[in-house]
């Protein structure tokens, strides 16, 4: 399977070994395989409807214009495309979990392109996209590998904007911790009566968030990969943090 620029696309069937190379990526596939059928609604319940606010913030900050080519990394079932719709952009969604992509194609026929692939090995050529967006991805990646690939596929002057859950810290840490270690685990216990796969998802996710330090390294990593105008915003009291940056026209 090829992208429209002639580059080969990685698909679940084409390169299963690469997509399942271990660590957090394998864990992510297990987490989201079971979650895929109910992903759209679970996003609302699990985030107490804050995900809608976070996505609107990301899109507004991106200031998308007609004709831009946008890459949505870790697109899931393509939920973010609902927020981009009507802006005249060409959107490509990429996710590691084949079941997510399959359901996304069934539910969002307007989606221009949904691809099963690895965000640290993006199957598109250099300087292909104007904007790269991502929700909930960094905690599953090596920040350096992710930033390098994003830098490679962005056009000079292109922008990356992303957000993800962050480990509870600061004066709001007790409230944040209650959400991460309380609400999500309660959802896991309830989900266990519906699906063992859903139970696994909600029991594993809090531990992944607890161990993650992606937000502490991301600013330096982006700057080290040739991004300028690096910005940060803590959302919902620190439950998630958003970062963005602009690829320098002089980047190699």
MOGIWO-V791540 format. One record per helix or strand of 2 or more residues. SS is the DSSP state (@ for helix, = for strand). FROM is the first residue (numbers start at 1). LEN is the number of residues. If there is no record, write none. Layout:
ss->SS from->FROM len->LEN
ss->SS from->FROM len->LEN
This chain:
ss->@ from->16 len->4
ss->@ from->23 len->24
ss->@ from->50 len->13
ss->= from->69 len->5
ss->@ from->79 len->6
ss->= from->90 len->6
ss->@ from->98 len->10
ss->= from->113 len->4
ss->= from->129 len->7
ss->@ from->138 len->3
ss->@ from->143 len->11
ss->= from->154 len->12
ss->@ from->173 len->19
ss->@ from->196 len->16
ss->@ from->214 len->11
ss->= from->227 len->9
ss->@ from->236 len->3
ss->= from->240 len->8
